[in-house]
Amino acid sequence: MITGKYPNLRLRRNRKQPWIRRLTQENMLSPDDFILPIFLIDGKNKKEKIKSMSDVYRYSIDRIGQIIDKAIKLGIPMVALFPKTSEKLKNEIGTEALNEKNLVCRAIVEIKKRYKNEIGIMCDVALDPYTSHGHDGLIKSNTIVNDETIEVLVNQSLLQAEMGCDVLAPSDMMDGRIGKIRKALDKENFKQVQILSYAAKYASSFYGPFRDAVGSNKFLKGDKKTYQMDFRNSDEALREIALDIKEGADMVMVKPGMPYLDIIKGIKDKFKIPVFAYQVSGEYSLLATAIEKKILNKDAVYESLMAFKRAGANAIVSYYADRLDKILK
């Protein structure tokens, strides 16, 4: 509450020099605040450029060491793995998600073998990289079915936990899946495996480049509006969060990020749970393109990331995370 007034009170006094701005800053960013997404591709000695995302690549498993090494050197606590599954391995029910030799499982084993617990591993729990229709769940009679999908997601979660995944991140938005996954993990003695629930994931237009990166864009039939959230709603997000916390989520995710800062703040204020934000591919690509065309300067990246912290995010999934030495500098 402001008790004084101009001219006795001059707020600009606390902005006059860099040293006072540093002393009075309310929020800070460090490498501890970031999760680095890594896209995986089959083959050997591959580093494949993603056309829709500037300076973002897919890596074959034998080359992920170069990006993991950099992440550890930068001080990033965790990486998130996303596969581009071969078209020949996709089918209507996403069988490849349960293959212990799939890209994600092999990557987990390789990272744990080489790095032990130097860095955390987060794995997406959803079927869209594996289905021939591009949806996160099973389809019956032109409907994304909830309970049958959960059965597959539970088995996918158990497989990833068995391989050594530290943080399971269900991003499918099926009702009740967090409770089912937590119960199954505890029963199989994976009590220390954490769940980061994509609890407020919106049916957004900002996901296009990501779907290109994992190869699901050309397969997607229809949209995901019957299971991902309506972007016009905010109270509904709080209900989703409350349910997932009750079911056993350790942390929650808001996706997309910047267009949903109000959701991040609302969740943090109400629940005091660790809240993560995903600066999604569309957000990244808009910034990257504007910077390349010199419409914006690179300071816009730092400003956009700080917005997440200001809103209350504990951590940020960002494709800029591998360049923090330049961004935070």
C-alpha positions in Angstrom: 0.0 0.0 0.0 1.4 3.4 -1.0 1.3 5.9 1.9 3.3 8.7 0.4 2.8 10.8 -2.7 4.8 12.9 -5.2 7.1 14.8 -4.8 8.1 13.2 -1.5 7.8 9.7 -3.1 9.6 9.2 -6.3 9.6 5.6 -7.5 12.2 6.3 -10.1 14.8 6.7 -7.4 14.9 2.9 -7.2 15.6 2.7 -10.9 18.4 5.2 -11.3 21.4 2.8 -11.6 21.9 -0.8 -12.5 23.0 -1.6 -8.9 19.8 -0.4 -7.3 17.7 -2.2 -9.9 19.5 -5.4 -9.1 19.0 -4.9 -5.3 15.3 -4.2 -5.7 14.4 -6.8 -8.4 11.5 -9.1 -7.4 12.2 -12.1 -9.7 15.3 -13.8 -11.1 16.1 -16.5 -13.6 18.8 -19.1 -13.4 19.5 -22.4 -15.1 17.7 -24.1 -12.1 14.4 -22.8 -13.6 14.6 -24.7 -16.9 13.8 -28.0 -18.5 15.3 -28.7 -21.9 13.1 -30.6 -24.5 15.0 -33.1 -26.6 13.5 -34.6 -29.8 14.6 -38.2 -30.7 14.9 -39.9 -34.0 15.9 -43.4 -35.1 19.1 -44.1 -36.8 22.8 -43.5 -36.1 24.9 -40.4 -36.0 21.9 -38.1 -36.8 21.3 -34.5 -35.9 18.4 -33.5 -38.0 17.1 -29.9 -38.3 13.5 -29.3 -37.7 12.2 -27.0 -40.5 9.5 -25.3 -38.5 11.7 -24.5 -35.4 14.8 -22.5 -35.9 17.9 -23.9 -34.2 16.1 -26.9 -32.8 17.1 -30.5 -33.9 16.2 -34.1 -33.6 19.0 -36.4 -32.3 19.6 -40.1 -32.7 20.3 -41.8 -29.4 24.0 -42.1 -30.0 24.2 -38.3 -30.3 22.1 -37.2 -27.4 25.2 -37.1 -25.3 26.3 -33.8 -26.9 23.1 -32.0 -25.8 23.0 -33.7 -22.4 26.6 -32.7 -21.8 25.7 -29.1 -22.6 22.6 -29.2 -20.4 24.7 -30.4 -17.4 27.4 -27.8 -18.1 24.7 -25.1 -18.1 23.3 -26.4 -14.9 19.9 -27.5 -16.2 18.2 -29.9 -13.8 16.1 -32.0 -16.2 15.5 -32.9 -19.9 12.2 -33.9 -21.5 12.2 -36.6 -24.1 9.9 -36.6 -27.2 10.1 -39.1 -30.0 9.6 -38.9 -33.7 8.3 -42.4 -34.3 8.7 -44.0 -37.6 5.5 -44.0 -39.7 5.7 -47.8 -40.1 5.5 -48.2 -36.3 2.4 -46.2 -35.9 -1.1 -47.8 -35.7 -4.6 -47.1 -34.5 -3.9 -48.2 -30.9 -0.3 -46.8 -30.5 1.3 -50.2 -29.8 4.8 -48.7 -30.1 4.2 -46.8 -26.8 4.5 -50.1 -25.0 7.6 -51.4 -26.7 10.5 -51.5 -24.4 12.8 -50.9 -27.3 11.1 -47.7 -28.5 13.0 -44.5 -28.9 12.1 -43.1 -25.5 12.9 -46.3 -23.6 16.2 -46.7 -25.3 17.1 -43.0 -24.6 16.2 -43.4 -20.9 18.5 -46.4 -20.6 21.3 -44.7 -22.4 21.1 -41.5 -20.3 20.9 -43.3 -17.0 23.8 -45.6 -18.0 26.0 -42.7 -18.9 25.0 -40.0 -16.5 23.3 -41.8 -13.5 21.5 -39.1 -11.6 23.4 -36.1 -12.8 20.3 -34.9 -14.6 16.6 -35.7 -14.3 14.6 -37.3 -17.1 11.0 -36.4 -17.8 8.9 -38.5 -20.2 5.7 -37.6 -22.0 2.8 -40.0 -21.2 0.5 -39.9 -24.2 -0.2 -41.8 -27.4 -0.1 -39.1 -30.1 3.5 -39.8 -31.2 2.5 -43.5 -31.7 -1.0 -43.4 -33.2 -1.8 -43.4 -36.9 -4.6 -40.8 -36.3 -2.4 -38.4 -34.2 -4.6 -38.4 -31.1 -3.5 -38.8 -27.5 -6.0 -41.6 -26.9 -7.8 -44.5 -28.4 -10.7 -44.0 -30.9 -13.9 -45.9 -30.9 -16.9 -44.9 -33.0 -15.2 -41.6 -33.8 -14.8 -40.7 -30.1 -11.6 -40.5 -28.1 -12.4 -43.0 -25.3 -11.3 -42.1 -21.8 -11.2 -45.2 -19.6 -9.7 -47.6 -22.3 -7.1 -45.0 -23.0 -6.1 -44.8 -19.3 -5.4 -48.5 -19.3 -2.7 -48.0 -22.0 -1.3 -44.9 -20.3 -0.9 -46.8 -17.1 1.1 -49.5 -18.9 3.2 -46.8 -20.7 3.9 -45.1 -17.4 5.0 -48.4 -15.8 7.3 -49.2 -18.7 8.9 -45.8 -18.6 9.4 -46.0 -14.8 11.0 -49.5 -15.2 13.4 -48.1 -17.8 14.5 -45.4 -15.2 12.4 -42.3 -16.0 12.4 -39.9 -13.0 9.3 -37.8 -13.8 6.3 -39.0 -15.7 4.4 -36.3 -17.5 0.9 -37.3 -18.6 -0.1 -34.8 -21.3 -3.2 -36.6 -22.6 -5.9 -34.9 -20.5 -8.0 -38.0 -19.9 -10.1 -37.8 -16.8 -8.8 -39.7 -13.8 -5.5 -40.9 -15.3 -3.3 -39.4 -12.6 -5.0 -41.4 -9.8 -4.8 -44.6 -11.9 -1.1 -44.1 -12.7 -0.2 -43.2 -9.2 -1.9 -46.3 -7.8 -0.2 -48.5 -10.4 3.3 -47.0 -9.7 2.9 -47.5 -5.9 1.7 -51.0 -6.4 4.8 -51.9 -8.5 7.1 -50.2 -5.9 7.8 -47.1 -8.1 6.9 -44.9 -5.1 9.7 -42.4 -5.8 8.7 -41.8 -9.4 7.2 -38.3 -9.6 4.1 -37.3 -11.7 4.1 -33.9 -13.4 0.5 -33.6 -14.6 -0.3 -31.5 -17.7 -3.3 -30.6 -15.7 -4.2 -27.4 -17.6 -3.4 -28.2 -21.2 -5.5 -26.2 -23.7 -6.6 -27.0 -27.2 -4.4 -24.4 -28.6 -3.3 -23.2 -32.1 0.3 -22.8 -30.8 1.3 -26.5 -31.0 1.9 -26.7 -34.8 5.7 -26.8 -34.9 5.8 -29.4 -32.1 3.5 -31.7 -34.1 5.9 -31.3 -37.0 8.8 -32.1 -34.7 7.3 -35.4 -33.5 5.8 -36.2 -36.9 2.1 -36.3 -35.9 0.9 -33.2 -37.8 0.1 -34.9 -41.0 -1.7 -37.8 -39.2 -4.0 -35.8 -37.0 -7.6 -36.3 -37.9 -9.9 -33.6 -36.6 -9.0 -31.6 -33.4 -8.4 -32.3 -29.7 -11.2 -30.1 -28.4 -13.1 -32.9 -26.7 -10.3 -33.6 -24.3 -7.9 -30.6 -24.1 -9.3 -27.5 -22.4 -11.3 -24.7 -24.0 -9.1 -21.7 -24.2 -12.0 -19.4 -23.1 -12.1 -21.0 -19.6 -10.1 -20.3 -16.5 -12.2 -21.6 -13.6 -12.2 -25.0 -15.3 -8.4 -25.0 -15.0 -8.6 -24.7 -11.2 -11.0 -27.6 -11.1 -8.6 -29.7 -13.2 -5.7 -28.8 -10.9 -7.6 -29.6 -7.8 -8.6 -33.1 -9.1 -5.1 -33.9 -10.2 -3.6 -32.9 -6.8 -6.1 -35.0 -5.1 -5.2 -38.0 -7.3 -1.5 -37.7 -6.5 0.2 -35.2 -8.8 3.5 -33.9 -7.4 3.7 -31.0 -9.8 1.4 -29.5 -12.4 1.9 -28.0 -15.9 0.2 -25.2 -17.7 0.4 -25.4 -21.5 0.8 -23.2 -23.6 2.7 -20.7 -21.5 2.7 -17.0 -22.2 -1.0 -16.7 -23.5 -1.9 -18.4 -20.2 0.0 -16.4 -17.6 -3.3 -15.7 -15.8 -3.8 -19.4 -15.4 -0.3 -19.9 -13.9 -0.8 -17.1 -11.4 -4.3 -18.3 -10.4 -3.0 -21.9 -9.8 0.0 -20.7 -7.8 -2.0 -18.4 -5.7 -4.7 -20.9 -4.9 -2.8 -24.2 -4.5 0.9 -23.4 -3.6 2.0 -26.5 -5.6 5.0 -26.5 -7.9 3.7 -25.1 -11.2 5.6 -25.6 -14.4 5.0 -23.7 -17.7 5.6 -24.8 -21.2 6.8 -22.2 -23.6 5.4 -24.1 -26.5 6.7 -24.5 -30.1 4.4 -21.8 -31.5 5.6 -19.3 -28.9 9.2 -20.2 -29.6 8.8 -20.0 -33.4 7.1 -16.6 -33.2 10.0 -15.2 -31.1 12.7 -16.9 -33.2 11.3 -15.6 -36.5 10.8 -12.1 -35.2 14.4 -12.0 -34.0 15.8 -13.5 -37.2 13.9 -10.8 -39.2 15.2 -8.1 -36.7 11.6 -7.2 -35.8 12.6 -7.9 -32.1 16.0 -8.0 -30.5 17.2 -11.0 -28.4 16.3 -9.3 -25.1 12.7 -10.3 -26.0 13.5 -13.9 -25.1 14.7 -13.0 -21.6 11.7 -10.8 -21.1 9.3 -13.6 -22.2 10.9 -16.1 -19.9 10.9 -13.7 -16.9 7.1 -13.3 -17.4 6.7 -16.9 -16.4 8.6 -16.4 -13.2 6.7 -13.2 -12.4 3.4 -15.1 -12.9 4.5 -17.8 -10.4 6.1 -20.6 -12.5 8.7 -22.7 -10.6 10.1 -24.0 -13.9 9.9 -23.5 -17.6 10.1 -26.0 -20.4 11.7 -24.0 -23.2 13.5 -24.7 -26.5 15.8 -21.8 -25.5 17.1 -23.7 -22.5 20.2 -24.9 -24.4 21.2 -21.2 -24.9 20.9 -20.0 -21.4 24.6 -19.0 -21.2 23.8 -16.3 -23.8 20.2 -15.5 -22.7 20.8 -15.1 -19.0 24.1 -13.3 -19.5 
